[in-house]
Amino acid sequence: MPYPPDVTTLAALLQNVLSTASQVLSSVPELARYQFNCEANNQPSQLVVSIGAIADIKAVLALASSHANSKNAFAVHPISTGRNWGYSSAKANSATAVILDLAKLNNIQCEDAKLGIFTVQPGVTQQDLRCYLNQHQLKFMVPVTGAGPGCSILGNALERGYGITPYTDHFAAVNSIRGYLADGTLFRSAVAELDQSQHDLLDKTYKYGVGPYLDGLWTQSNLAIVTEISLRLKAEPEAFSAFYLQFATEYQFEQAQQIVFDILQKLEGVVGSVNIMDQRRVAAMLATNPNGAAAHQVMTEQQVASIAKTYDIPAWTIAGTLYGQKAVVKAAKHEVKRFAGKQCSKMVFSDSWLINTARTVLQWLPKTMLSAQRKMLNSLDAGINIMSGHPNQVALPLAYWRNPRLAVTKDQTLHPAADGCGLLWYAPLITMNSADMRRFIGHIRAVCPKYGIEPMITFTSLKHDTVDSTIPIVFNLADAAAVAQAKACLEELVSEGLKQGWVPYRLNLAQQASLLDPTLPFWQISAKIKQALDPHNIISPGRYQP
């Protein structure tokens, strides 16, 4: 765009092509919620179209195409719920892009209750899907994440996100994608176009279709506006058991890693994702910041040890889940015990008599008694609910670790961006190799404290050969110096990590602009596809497109 269009003129043009179901937002109060973000991105959004009817997407794209070579040329940037905490929230790469808010498109369609095939629009949240399943008494699991109940199912799948339930890779569970290209072409698979039965179900049950597989192009890209995805949901299992393995000393990491490898490789299909968390990461889930939320300061070893003693937090914790028929889960539990042997200091299963007894005892005791144990059990139960496909906020308080403006309470609805939380993510892929992972641990613990960032480590298994490490860079968004330190920390983590072969699986807006080299063959190919499908660069300029 050589120059930004006049906002007033553009707003009028947009309103003229929209139905009464959609609305142009341009006033300061209307735009306020689109300015909130966790990444300290101060670039203002000047115009938002709240889409209430799918046909209006095509109308906006037609308007953009017709004005592509005029003084009123504009781009659009679709968002689902705008709750992409730590990566972009509701922000666009281009300052002049019109935000297309698709949150009102929240229809859920059960394509086949027996097969577990569902179609969802962009505005369908984890909680929406959970409520729909409950209302219709459908026994399936929501593909949850730790981002919270208000986050989009579709948006997470298109970012190739993942969770801890059995279908860990959320995009892998997506069978079909439909939406619009920049010129208004409605796209769907060759299977859907060849199918003359009028049922339109086969396409939604088979992922790869006929001919070139194109659906992958619509993920982590700016090539289309997706209006629906059809995905398979995992049926609720007959039996479920979460397991927690504790390792008392730092030097037992290699043992913990080998146990996770064995579990993932040998219990595939029964076990969901498995996490390995260090002491500081678990401490931040259970305790308040001992330095105070406003301090840009790393906990001392003494402070960590004190929290660990209060909440019985070991050096390393493995958390995983087993799903299946009762006999299968029982056998899998036996195998987990065999793999872990006497190597871990403590082994707990969520369906054990110990946990059930603790729940009963705490229920009868005054709430002022055993507060640490009560908090641990509440956190455990919330984690179990997530693993069972029931969205909740158990992971969200982490974003508030350095937020002095708001103290998190149990029943409060959390919105990290609106609440002023500072959060960035370093999420590289790492081979499931203990030496590689140990070097990575050293990398995090060497770099983060230099910038006053708490080095909290989680490894999340994708398969037995690959893990993703999600490192939260939590900072006080109201402290300019802390913001600068956080961004510098992320930059060094990424730049030095790339030299070791640790490549992030997704990037925030600033990283997309700085790391992706348009001269390299991959991005040249991507640019050719973009030029063919969107020659006027209408959809999300700069998004995963250097």
N, C-alpha and C positions, 0 to 999 in steps of 0.2 A: 504494500500500500504506500504510494508516494506521499500521501498526506491524509490525516484522519478526516472523515466526513463530519459535517456539522451534525451534532447530536440531535438537535431539535428537528431538523429536516429529516434525518434518518428515522427518528422515532415516529414521525408522521407517516413516512413511507411504509414502515413496518406495520403500523396499526391499520393502514388501509387494506393490507392483504390478509390480515388475520381474521379468523372467525371470532365470535363472541366468547369462545371457550379459552382463548389465549389473551395475554395482556402484555403490553410494553411497560417496563419499569424504568424510570429515569430520574426520579426525585431522590434526594439524599436519604430520606427515611426508607424508601423502597429498596435502595441499593445497599443499605447498611450491612445486611447479613451476608452479602456477597463479598464484602471487603475483609471479613474476618478470615484469618488463616494462622497456622502455627509456625510458618516458615519465615516470618518477618518480611513478607513481600508487601511493600507499600504501594505497589502499582494499582491505581484505582480502576474499578470497573465502571464504565460510564453508561452502559446500556444493557438491559437484560430483557429477554423475551421469555415469559413464563408460558410454556406450551401446554395447552389443555386438550388439544386434538392432534392426532398424528398427521392429518392432512395439512396442518399449519406448518409443519416442518418443510414439506415440499414447497409450500407457498413462499416461505422465507428463502429457501435455496434458489427458487426461480427469480426472486427479487434480487438476490445477490449476483446471480449470473447476468441478469439484464443490466445491472449497474456496474459490472466488472471494470469497464473502461471509462467510467465517468467520475466526476468529482465526488460522487456519493458512494464510491466503491467501499465495500465492507466485507469482513470475514465473520464467521460464526464459530463459537466454541461450545459444544454440547457438554452438559454435566448431568449426572443422574441425581444424586442428593447433595453433592458438593462437600462430602465428608471424608475426603481423601487425606486424613490427618497426616501431616509431616511430609507430604509429597507435593501437593499443590492446593489442597482444599478446593475452593470453587474458582480458583484463578486460571486465566488463560495465559499462553505464552506471549500472545500479541496484545499490546495495550489497547489497540483499537478494535479488537474482536468483540462482537456482540455475544454475550453469554446466552445460550439456549438452555434454560432450566427445564429439564424433562421430568421433574419430580412428580408432577400431577399425573403423568402417565404411569399408573400403578395397578394395571389390571393383571390378575392371575388367572390362568386357565389350566385346569386339570385335563390334560389330553387323554390320559388313560390311568385310572386309579390303580389298576392291577400292575401295570408296567412301571408306574411311578414316574411318568413323563409329565412335566409341567412347563408351561410357557409363561414367562414373566416380562414385564416392561421395565424401563429404566428406573422408575420411582418405587419399585417394590423393594422394601427393606427386609432385613433378616426377621424383624419382628412381624412385619406384614405377612410374610410367608408362614411363620410359626402360627399366627392367629388363624390364617386360612386353613392350615392343616388341622388345627384343633377344632375349628368350627365345623369342618366337614368330616371330622373323625377319621382322618387319613393318617395312618401310622408310618410316617416318613420323617427323616432327619433333615433339618435345615443345614445347608453348608455354611456354618457360622465361621466368623473370624473374631479376633480380639478387639476389632475396631468399634464394636458396639451394635446394639439392636437397630439403630437408626440408619445403618449404612446399606447401600444398594447391593443386591445380589448380582445384578447385571454388571454394574461398574467394577466390582471386584473380579468377576470372571474375565472381563475384557482387559483388566490389568494383569491377568494371569496370576491372580492371588491364590492363596492356599490356606487350609485350616487344619484342624487336628482330628476331624471326623473321618470316617473311612474313605470317602472320596476326597482325598487330601488336595489333589490338584483340581481346582475348581473349573478351570477351562477344559480340562479333560472330560468333565462330566457334561459339557455343553455339546449337544448334538446338531443344532442348527442355529443360524444367526440370520436375521432379516433387518433391513433398513434401507436407507437412501444413499446413493452417491451424490456428489456435488451437483450434478446436472439434473437431479430429481429422479433418476432411474431407481426403481424399486428392485433390490436384489434379493434373490433366494437361490437355493441350490438347484443343480440340474435334476436331481431326484424329484424335487417339488414340481419342476416344470414338465417333467415327463409323466408324472403320476396323473392318470385320468380318472381316478376312482372317486374324486371329490372328498375323500376322507382326510387327506393331508396329514396323515400320521406317520407314514413310513419315513419321511424325511426327518421327522423329529425323534426318531429312534436310532438312526444310523448316522454316525458322525461324518464320514468321509465322502459320501455321495458318489457321483460319477464324474470323471474328468479331473482337471486340476483342482486341488483342494484350495479354495479361496478364503474360507472362513478365518483362517489364521491371520490374513491380511487386516482384518478389522480389529485385531487386538494390539494394544500398545502402538497405535498408529493414528494418523489423521486422514484416513482414506475414505471414511464413511461416517454416517450417523446411524447408529444401531437403535432400532426401535423395539426389538424383542429378541430373546434367546429362549430356546427350548432345551431343557436339561433334565437329566435323570437324577432322581433323589434316591438315597439309600434307605431301604426299608428299616424301620426300627428293629433291632435284633431281639431275639428271645432273651439273650443274656448279655450283660455288659459289666465290665470291671476295669476301673482305672488302677494303675499301679504306680507306686512312688518308691524309688530306690535311692537311698541316701549314701553318700560317700564322705567320710569324716575328714579326710585330708586332701590337700591340693594335689598331692602326688598320685592320687588314685584316678586322675582323669583318664589316663590311658586304659585302665580297667573298665571304667564307665563307658568309654567309647566302644570298646570291643563288645561289651554286653549289648549295647544298642545295635551295633552291626549284626550280631547274631540274631537278635530279636527280629530285626527288619528283614533279614535275608531268609530266615527259616520259618517265620510265622507270617509271611506275606499273605494277605487276604483275611487274616484274623486281627492283626494289629493295625491301628490307625497310625497317625504320625506320632513320633516320639521326640520329646524335647530334653535337652540337657541344659540346665541353668546353673550359673555360678552363684556364690553366696550373696554378692551384692545385688544381683538381679532379684532374687527371692526376697531379700531384705526390703527392697523398695516396694514390693507388693504388700508387705505386712506392716511395716513401720513408717512413721512419719520421718521426715528429714531431720536428723539430729542437729544439723547446722542451721536450721531455719530455711524456709522456702525461698527467701530473698537472697541467700548467700550463694555466690558462684564459687563453690568450694567442695572439694572431694572429701568424702568421709575418711577419717583416719582408720588405721587397722584396729585401734582400740574401740572406736565407735562401732565398726562392723562386728567385732567380737562380742560387744555388749548386746547388740540386736540379735545376733546369732544365738547367744545364750538364752535370751528371753523367749525367743520363738523356736528354739531348737532347729536352727538352720545349718545344715552341713556345708562343706566346701563345694560339693556338687550334688545336684538333684536330678534324677531322671524321672520324667513324667510321661506316661503313655497309656494307651487304652486297648482293650481287647473286646471284640464284638463277635457275636455268632450264636449258634445253638448252645444250650446249656452244657452239653457234654464237650463241645468244642472249646468253649471258654474255660471250662474246668481243666481240660488237658493243656490248653495254652498257658494257664496260670502255673501249672506244674512245670512247663518248659521254662517259663520266666524264672522261676525259683531255681531251676537247674542251671540256667545260664549265669545267674547272679551268684549262686552258691553262697559261700561265706565271704565274698569279696566286699559286699556292701555292709555298712554299719546298721542299717535299718531297712526293712522292706514292708510296705503297707499296701493293702488292696482295699479299694473303696467299699467293697461288699464284705469286708472282714468283720468279725465279731468285735474287734477292738474299736473300730470306727462307729459301729452301731451302738456299742455300749457308751462311748463318749457322747454321742448325740443324746442318748437317754438321760445320762447323768446331768449334762449341762442344761437340759430342758427343765429339770427340777430344782436346780440351784439358782440362787439370786443372781441377777444379771451383773451385779458388781463383782462377783467372784470369778476367779480364773479367766480374767479378761483376755489375756494373751492366748490362752488355749481356745477360748471362744472365737476369737478373731481368726485364728488358724483354721478352725473347723468351718467357719463361715466361708473363708476363702477356698477351702477344699471343696465344699459343697457347690460353690459357684463355678469352680473349675470343672467339677463333674457334670454340672448342667450344660456347660459349653460342649464338653466332650459328647454329651448325649444329643446334641443338636438343638439346644435351647439357648438362644442368644441372651447375653446379659453384659453387665458393665465391669466384670471382674478385672479385666486388664486395663481399663481406661484410667484408673487413678494414677498409674505410672506417669501419665502426661502432666499431672499436677504436682509432681515431686518438687519442682522449683517454681511454683506459682503462688506468690505471697498474697494474691488478691482473693483467693477462694480456697476454703478448707472443705474437702470433699466429705459429704455425709452419706450414709448408707442409702437413703431413699431419694437422693437427688438425681435428676436427669442430667447427665454430663454431656457437654459439647465443648471439647478442648479448644476449638478455634474461637468460638464466641466467648469462652471463659478466659481467653488470653493466655493459653498455655504455649510455651515455646517447645517445639518438637521437630527434629529432623531424624532421618533414618539412614543408617549405613547397613545395607542388606546384601552382602556379597555371597556368591556361591563358592563352596569349598568342597574338595573331594573328601569322601569319608575315609580319611587316613589320619591316624592319630598324630603322626609327626607333623603333617600339614596343619592340623587343627591346633596342636600345641604351639606352633609358630604363630598362628593367628591370634591365639590368646595373648601371647607376648606382645604382638603388634598392638592390640587394643589397650593393654595395660601400660604400654609405654607411651602411646600417643595421647589418649584421652586426658590423663591427669595434667599433661603439659598445658592444656587449655581449660583446666578447671572443670572438665566433664567427668561425671561418674562413669567408670568403666564397667557397665553392666552387660553381661554376655548371655545370650541364648543361642543354642544350636537347634534348629528344627529340621528333622529329617524329611527329605523329599522322597528318596529311595535309599536302599542300602549302600549306594555308591556316591550319593551327593547329599550335602546338607546346605541349608541357608542359615547364615547367622544374622539375626536381627539385633543390631546395636542401636538402642535409643539414645539420641543426643538430646537431653532434656535441659532446658535453660529458662531463665527469667526473661520473658518476651519484653518486659518493660525496661530492661537494663541494656542500653545500647552496647556497652562493653561486653556483656555476656553474649549478646547476639553475634557480635563480631568474632568472639572466641569460638562460639559454637560452629559458625560457618567455616572458620579456619581449621577447626578440628576435623570436620567432615571432609574438607578438601585434602588434608594430609592423609587421613585414613584411606581415602579413595586412591589418591595418586601413588602412595607407597604400596597400597594393597594390589594395585594393578601390576606392579613390578613383580609381585609374588604369584600372580595368576589368579587373584581373588576378584572376580568381576561381579558388580552388583546386578541383580536380576531385574531391577527397575530403577528408574532415575527420577529425581525431582526436576522442576522446570530449569533451574540454574544449571544442573548437571547435563541436561539434554543439550543446552546451548554451548557448554564448554567442552564436553567430552566427545561428542559425536563429530567425526571428521568427514566432511562431505566429499573429500577426495578419495576416500577408501572405496573399494569395489562394492561392498555391501550397501553403503548408503547411496552410491551412484545408481545401483539397481533400484533401490527404494525410491530415489528421486524420479527415475524414469516411470515407475508405476504411478507415482503422485502426479506427474505431468500428464500422463494419459488419462487418469481418472478425475483429476481436479486441476485443469490447466490454469485456472484463475486463482488457485491457492485460497479457496473459500473456507474450507474446513480446517480449523485449528492450526493456523500457520506456525511452524516451528515445533510442533509436538512430535517428538521422536522423528524429526525430519530436519537435519542440519541444513 
